[in-house]
Amino acid sequence: MCDISQSEEVKATLATVDWKNSTKRNVTNIYTSFLNFLGQQWEAPRYNAQPTLPFIPTEEEIDTLIAASSPKTALLLQILKETGARIGEVDNLKWEQLDLQRRTIHIIAEKGSNDRILPISLKLVAMFNNIPRTNEYVFSTRKHGMRRTYEALRKRTITKLANPRLKRITFHTFRHWKGTTEYHKTKDILHVKTVLGHKAITSTMAYINLESAIFHTADHKFYVKTAKTVDEASKLIELGFEYVQEMNGINIYRKRK
C-alpha cells in the first residue's frame, strides 16, 4: 500500500483509505511505536474516534438465546440480563454473594466500578437452585470458555431461526440492554448509574440517547395481560409487565413487544 520507511507516504495513505477513525488511530499508534523502536519520529496525524451507538436487541431476542441454552449457560445469560453486570464480574461470582431468600445478588465490581447489591427475580432464584454447588464459585468455567460456549450456541440459534441480528449480541450487549431498558422504565439516570456500578455519571448518560433513539422511534406495541389476584399480578410483574389500570375489578398489565 505504501513504503512504511517513508512517514509522509504513511500519512498520505491514512488520509485516503476508507477506514474508521478508530482504526486509523490504532494504526497511527502502532506506526509511532515502530518509529520509536528505530529511533525515529514523525508528526503523527490525530484521529478522534467516531462515537457509535451500541446494538440493543429486543427482549424477545435475548430470551430466545436464553431458552436455547443449557442450564448453566442460561443461568449466565439470565444474570447478565437482570443485573447488567460485566462478564468478568459474573465470572468471579461466588455462592456467598447470593442471598436467595431475600432474592439479592452482590456484584463485586471490576474496572474501577462500584460494588452493588441488586434484586433478582424468582425465575433466577430457581435457576440458581437447579445448579449443583461443586465449589465456591458459581461458574467453574472461566470467561474465555464461557464465551466459546456462548458463541457456538449463538451460531446454532442464528442458523435455526435465520436471524442474523443475534450475531451482534455479545456478553456486553446485555449490559447495554439493561442500562437502556432501566432508563426507559424509570427515567432515572442516577438509578441506572447505581445498577451498572458506574463511578462517573458521564458513563451513564449515553443511555439517555440510546433510550430515545430506540424506544421513541419504535412501534409502540404491547403484550397485554390481566390479573385478578395478588399472585397473578406478582407473576406478571416478575415477567416484566407493568401495571396500567384497573377496570371492573380486573388489573391490566402490559409489556412492550
NORBELLIN-V283422 format. One record per run of one state. SS is the DSSP state (H for helix, E for strand, L for the rest). FROM is the first residue (numbers start at 1). TO is the last residue. If there is no record, write none. Layout:
{{SS FROM TO} {SS FROM TO}}
//
This chain:
{{L 1 6} {H 7 16} {L 17 20} {H 21 37} {L 38 58} {H 59 67} {L 68 70} {H 71 83} {L 84 86} {H 87 91} {L 92 93} {E 94 94} {H 95 97} {E 98 99} {L 100 103} {E 104 107} {L 108 115} {E 116 119} {L 120 121} {H 122 129} {L 130 136} {E 137 137} {L 138 142} {H 143 161} {L 162 163} {H 164 168} {L 169 170} {H 171 186} {L 187 188} {H 189 196} {L 197 200} {H 201 204} {L 205 205} {H 206 215} {L 216 221} {E 222 227} {L 228 229} {H 230 238} {L 239 241} {E 242 247} {L 248 249} {E 250 256} {L 257 257}}
//
